[in-house]
Amino acid sequence: MPVYDYIATDVAHACLYCEKGFETVQRLAEPRMTVCPRCGNPITKCIVAPAIGRSKTKLDDRAKNAGFTKLKKIGTGEYEKMY
């Protein structure tokens, strides 16, 4: 099921939950939310770039921690061990 982001349209009357924005999981067939589930304030759906292939930690760091070795090509048939 897709994850949707919502944020308050009127920040002056928003609760802490919808003031900064929140994520919710909804089916495609479900109608779009129009009010905050906690305070009833009007909300709008946000357009957010998908985080496909992104990570807060670098892939190299995760691979190193998992015990993998990274090699860098330095010449024809020559590789140098990075870590």
Stockholm file with secondary structure:
# STOCKHOLM 1.0

chainA/1-83         MPVYDYIATDVAHACLYCEKGFETVQRLAEPRMTVCPRCGNPITKCIVAPAIGRSKTKLDDRAKNAGFTKLKKIGTGEYEKMY
#=GR chainA/1-83 SS CCEEEEEESCGGGCCHHHHSCEEEECCTTSCCCCBCTTTCCBEEEECCCCCTTCCSSCHHHHHHHTTCCCEEEEETTEEEECC
#=GC SS_cons        CCEEEEEESCGGGCCHHHHSCEEEECCTTSCCCCBCTTTCCBEEEECCCCCTTCCSSCHHHHHHHTTCCCEEEEETTEEEECC
//
